[in-house]
Amino acid sequence: MKNCARALMLMSLLIGYCLANAEPSRPVPPMGPPPPVVLSSSREARVALPWTEDFETGAAGWTFSGFFNVVANAQQHEVMSPTIHPNLVTLPDAGTLPAAHGGNHSLWYGELSTGTFIGADFDHNQPSLSGGTSTAANSGSAITPDLDLTNCTDATLTFWTVWEVEGVDIPWYDVMYIEASTDGGATWSAVGSGQLNPLNDVNANPNVGYSSGGLGMPPTWVQHSMSLAPFCGSICWVRFRFETWDQLYNGFRGWFIDDIAVDGGGTPTGPTITDVVPGVGMVGDIISVIGTGFQSGATIDLDGIPCESAVLSNVLAQFYVPDVPDGGYAVILSNPDGQFAMCSGCFEVTLIEGPSIAFVDPDWAYPGIATPLIIEGQNFDPDAVVTIAGIPALDVVWVTLERIECVSPPTLGIGYHAVRVVNPDGRFDQCTGCFQVKKPEPATNLVISISGQDAILNWSPSVMAGAEYRIFRDTDPEGLFSLMVGDVPDTFFVDNNAIQDLGPEQFYIVRAYIP
């Protein structure tokens, strides 16, 4: 039970793993020097440390290009529906933009006209589930006011971010760069690792996005910490730069940034490692390191053997398991300033494969209906945990190593959701977007009349041939309506004894279904 609880707590942090040798689906963009920008060093715009920016009073001294803008109350807007969502992309939630991390304003690479970075001039008639094809590639940057680092020997940049970009070639396209300049924008150098994108080329379907919450998962706010020590002693500019690099798969919500701070006081606290998940893996797997104080640009090694790695936030990093013999290893994470953390003997390289999902049957349900499912695959442990969209499945029964039976949670929202099976050792497989909650057609012209103690419902027939009806009822119009009766073949229903003396009001919903 303890292992299961731990796995559930880490669901929102874990990133799906894949083979380290995965190849991009299209040519990798040419990686030339970062583009120059002409900036003026202005004492009027210069800011001293410590400096903070929450965008609540505008963005004084900033320089914007492309789709970068300060957005207010983003949660009141959504991805264009149904033209983009769900026609071109299948988002794991209702498609609203994320609220600011603090206050009401945040910096965003995207446009309110679409709720994405696809560009307002995109073709509305493109093929369905394309991921959203733009007319052309797009890019932009947001550059801070000139930061006075002349009197410091160390400085740290921190900021909160939430993002959602393509899931096809995540390491190379829709790249989120962090750069700095000390010569007025003529040249730019990487801050930390230089970008936020994860390691793994998951090669997801074009309509599935990758977010700060994981592949096919809702985006969540995470914090990053980056050293500006290489730029101390000078006037410095920090640039947040977004590059799609091509016109493909741009129908996602983009990049949000909020609550930025630059502090020039003292050496930051070193990193700590609290967990390595999963604690067992094969060569080529991607492993998550959980802890605190991780800085962008940190390196990870197994007993001194370097790993390809990336920092996804100040509490989450990932690494590929290198080609090493099976056995136990210490995981060591070292920040760019040399401070490090070690987790002795907390990772095991194994030759035994973890779980894998082949398919889910059925692969859809209606909202509010708990639906029995079969998950077929390999290497399922009897104590495996099953989640759908991060929500624990109901009545999970392990049948064999190849089969699990469960029931979908009735609280799943409309849309496509990820199904995940996690073994007790933390290894998991995720079937991204392979379970859909469909929106049924509402019954039309619903009329409710009262006869004695009975409530009588009448409605017009559905245009769907062979439709049957289900009636939902609640005493709270804002509540979660419960299924009252299903498989009603006619266009009327009598709720016997619904009207009681001084009883609660009844609210009804009638939906049409194809059996």
N, C-alpha and C positions, 0 to 999 in steps of 0.2 A: 504493500500500500504506500509506503514511504517513497519508493522509486516512482510509482505512478503519479503521486502528488507532485514530485519534483519535475517530472516530465511535463505535467500540465502547466506548471508555473513558467516553464521555459518555452512554451509553444509560440508565444508572440515574438520570441527572440531568435529562434532557430531558423536557419536558412537551408533550403533543400540542397543536398549534396549530389554530385555527379562525378563523372570521370574527369580527371585532371587533363586528359588529352582531348577533351571535347573541342571540336573545330567550329569556327564561326560559319554561319550559313551564307555569308557574303564576304567579299574581300575586306580585310581590316583597313580602316582609313589610314592614310599616310600621317605619321606622327612627326610633323615638323616643329620648329620652335613656336611657342605661343605667340599669337598676333600682337603687334605693338599697338599702343593707344597713346595719343598725345595728350598729356595732362599738364596743367599749370600748377606749380608749387606756390600756393597762396597762403600767406600768413593769416588772412581773414578766415580761411577755411580750415586752418590747421587745428588739430585737437590734441590735447595732452592726455597722458595716461593717469589714472584709469579712465577708459572710455567705454560707454555703453550706447546701444542703439536698439530701441524697441519699436520704432516706426510709428509711434502714437502721435507724434507731432510733425509728420512728414519725413523727409529724408534729406535734411540740409547738408550740403557739401558732397552728396553722392552724384555719381555719373552713371546713367542708365543707357542701355541700348537693347535692341531686339524686343522680346516680349517681357522683359523685366519691368515690374511695376509694384507699387505699394497698394495692396488690396485691403479694403475694409470689410469686416463681417463676411469673410469668405464662405462661412457655413450657410449663408443665405443663398448661395448660388450652387449650380450643379452642372455636370457634364451634359451637353446638349442631348436631349432625349426626345424621341427614340433614334434620331439620326445617327448619333455616335454611339451612345449606350442605350440599348444593347445591340443595335444593328451592326456596328463595326467592332466594338470591344465588349467584353463581358467582365464587368467590374464585380468585385466581391461584396459590394454593398450598394446602397441606393444611388451612389454617384455624386453626393454632395461634396463640395470642397471642404478641406479641414479648417476648423476654427483656428484663430491665432493661438500661438503657445501661451502668450500673455496679452492681456488687453484685447483690442479689437482689430489691430492692423498687423500685417506681416508682409514680407517681401516675397514676390511670386514670379516665377517664369511661366507665364501662361496668359490666356486671354479670356475675359468674361464672356465674350460672344460665343465661345464654344466650351468653356470650362476646361480647355486642354491647351497643348502647344502645337496643334495640327495646323493652325493658320486659318483665318476667317475665309480665305478663298479656296478651301479644299473642295473636292468634287463630292457632292452629296449623293451621287448615284453610283459610287464605287461598289465593288463586290462586298457582300456581307462578311462579317468577321475578318476583315482585312487587317485589323489593328489600327486603321486610320492612316491613309496615305495623303501626305501633303502635296501641294503643288511643287514645292522645292524644299531642300534642306533649310533649316533655320538655326540661328544662333543668337546669343546676346550676352551681355555682361552687366554686372552691378559692381561698381568700384567705390570703395569707402572714401570719405574725406582723407586728406593727407594726415597720417598719424605721426606724431612726433616721438620717435624712438631714439633721439640723439643722446639722451642721458641715461639709457638703460643698457644693461648687458644681457638681460633675459626678458622675454615677454611671451605671454600666452594668449592665443586667440581661442575663444569658446563661442559656440552658437548652437541653437536648436534648429533642427531641420526635419521636414517630412517630405517624402518624394514618392512619385510613381511614374515609371518610365517603361519602355518595352521590356519584354521578357525573352526576346529571341537571342540577341547577342549583347547581353548586359555589360560585359567588360569593355566593349569597344564603341557602342553607339548610345546616344542620349547620355553623353558623359557630363558629369558634374565636376568641374575643375575648381580648385582653390589655388590661387597664385598670388605672388607679391612682387612689387617693383620698388626699387630705390632710385631710379633714374628718370622719373617722370613718365613712366609707361613705355619707354623705348624697349626695354627687355623685361621679361617676367620669369620668375623661378617658382618651382613647386613649393607649396607650403605643406609640410608633412609629406604624405605620399603623393599629394598633388590632385587627388580625385576621391570621390565618395563611392564610386561604383563597386559592387561586390566582385569577388573573384570568378564565380562559377558561370560558365556559359551553359545555361540550362536548356537552351534551344526549345523554349516553350512555344505553344501555338501562338500565331500572330495576335490573336485577340486577347491574350492573357498578359497582364502587366506584372512587373516586378516592383515592389515598393519597399519603403523603409521598414515595413512589417513583415516582409518576406515574399516569396513567389506566390502570386495569386491571392495574397492576403491584403486586408485593408491597410492603408498607410498609417503609421503612428509616428509621433514626435520622438526623436532621439537627439542626444547631445553629443557634440564633437569637441575635442580639445586638440589644439595644434600649436607647436612651438614656433615663435617668431624670432628666436635667438639669432638665426643667420642674418636677420635684417636690422638688428639693433645697431645703434650708432648713426642712424640715418633717418631721413624722412621716408616714410613707407606708405605704400598704398596696397590694400588687399583687394583682390578681384575674385568674385564668384562668377564663373563663366560656364554657360551651358551650350553644348554643341550636339545637334541631332546627327550630323555628318551625312545623313541622307534623308529622303522624304518618306521612308517607310516606318510604320508602327508608331505614329505620333499622336494617337487618339487617347492619350492618358493625361493625368492631372498635373504632371510637371513637378517643379521644385519650389518648395516654400522654405523660407529662412526667417528666424525671429530671435529676439533677445540675444543680440551679439554683444560680446564684451572683449576688450583687450586690456590685460593687466600686466604691468611691468614690474611687479613686486615679487622678488624672491624666486626660489626654485619650487616648481609645483611638487605636490606629493607624488611619490612613486606609485607604480601599479600594484595591484593585488589580484590574484586569481582565486576565485571562489569555486569554480567548477569547470570541467571540460566535458562537453556533451556532443555526441555520445562519448563515453569513456573507452569505447572499443571501435576499431575501424580497420578497413583494408587499405592497402596502397591505392592512392587516387581518390579516396573519400575526402569530402570537405567536413571539417570538424569545427565546432564552435567553442570559443573560450569565453567564459563569463567572469566578470570581475569588476574592478573600479580603476580609474586613473589611466586608462589606455589612451595614448596619444597617437594621432595619425602619423604614419611612418614607422610605427613600432615593428620589430621583427619577432618572429617566433621560430624556435628550434626545438628539436627532440633530442635531448642528451647531446647538444652541440651540433646536431645535424640540421642545417638550415632548411626551412620550409617556405614555400610560396605562401604568402599571407596577406591579409588586409584587415584594417580596423574599420568596423562598421559603425561604431559609436564609442563613447568613452567607457562603456560597460560590455561591449561585444566585439570580438575579433574572430577571424576564421583562418584556417590553414588547410592546405592540401597535405595529406599523409604522403611523405616522400617514400621512395623505394628503399625500404629498410627491412631487415629480418623481422619476423614476428617475435613478439615479446613485449615486456613492459618498458615504458619510457617516462622520463620527466619532461614536462612541458615548460618552456622558459619563454616569457614575453619580455622584451627589452625596449623601453622607450628611446626616442632619439637622444635624450639627454644622458643615457647610460644607466638610468635606474631600471631595475628589472624585478620580476616576480617569478618564482619557481613553484611548480606543483609537482612534487616528487612522486613518481610511480603512479600517476593518475591517468595514464593513457596506455592502452594495449593495442598493438598491431596484431591482427588476426588474419587467418586464411579462411575463416568461416564467413559466409555471406550473410548480410542482414536481410530484413524483410523487403519484399517488392510487391507492388500492387499491379495486377494485370487488368482488372476491370471491376466495376461496381454495377450490380443489377438489382432492381431497376436503377437507372441513372437520373431519375427525376422524382419529384413529389409536388403536391400542392401545398400552399402555405397553411400553417396551423395543423397539418396532418402528420402525425408520427407514422412513418412508413417503414415496414420491414425491408432490410437490405441484405444482400449477399456480397461479400468482398472476396474475390478470388485472387490468388497470387502465390507467393512462396515464402517460406521461412517465418511464418507467423508464430510467435510465442504464445503459449496458453495464457499468459498474463499481459498480453499486449493491450495497449490503450488505443482506442479509436476516437478520433475527433472529426467533425465536419465543420469547416469554417472556424476551427478553434474551439468549438463547443463539443463536450463529450457526448458520444453516441449513447443511446439507451439500450439496455438489455443485451449487452455484448456477450456473445457465446462463441468460444473457440471450438471449432469443429475438428479441423485437422491443421497441419502445417500449411495447407494450401487454401483454407476456407475459414472465414469468420462471418457469423451472422449477427446482425444488430438492428437497431431501429433508429431512424433519423430523428434528431431533435425537432419538436414541433415549432420551435421559436426561430428557425432559420428564415432569413429574409428572402425576398425575390432575387433571383440571379443565380450565377454559377459559383459553386463553392468547392474548396479543396478538401479531399478526403485523405486523412493521414493515419497510418498505423505505426505506433511506437512500441518497440520491444522493451523489456525491462532494462536492458543495457544502454538504452537511449538511442539506439540506431532506429531509423525510421525510413519510410518511403511515403511520398505524397503524390497523390493523383490530382493534379491541379485542374480546377474547373471542371471536374468530371461528374459532379452532381448538381443538378439544376432544380431550383424551386420555381415552378411555373405560375404565372398569374392566370387564374381561370377567368372565364368570361362572366361578368355579372348578369344576373337575370334582370330583364327589363320590365318596366311598368309594374313594379311590385306594389300591391295594394294590401293593406292589413285592415281587417274588420273584426268586430267583437260580437260574439253571440253567447250570451250568458257568461260562463267562466272561460270560454274558449277564445283563442286568438286564431283567426283564419287568414292564411296567406295565399294570395293569388298573384300570378305573374305571367308574362307573355312567353311563349316557347322560344328557346334558343335557336339561332340560325345554324348551329352545329348539329349535323345529322346524328341521331342516336344519343343525344345528350341526356344525362341524368342530372339530378339536382341534389345539393347538400345544403342543409339549413344550419346556420350557426346562431348562437344566442348568448347574450350577456346582459347583466344588469347595469353595466357601466359603458356608456358609448365610447369612452376612451380606453376601455380595457381590452384584454386579449380574448376575442370571441372563441367560444368552445363549440366543437361540433355537437350538434344536437341529434341530427339524424342524417343518414346518407342514403344513396341509391333510391331517391324518390323519382319514380318514372313520370309522374303527372306534374302539371303546373299549379298544383295547390297542395296545401298542407294545413292540418289543424293541430294547434298546440293545445291539447286538452288541459283544462284547469290552469291556464296560464294567468288568469286574472283572479287574484285572491284579495280578500278584504285587507286593506292597508298594506298590501304586498308591494314589492319593488317593481319599478318599471322594467319592461322587457324591450331589448333592442335586438333586431334580427338582421342577418345577412343571408342572402340566397345566392349560390354560385352554381353555374352550369359546368358539367364535367363530361368528358368523353370516356366511357368505361375502357 
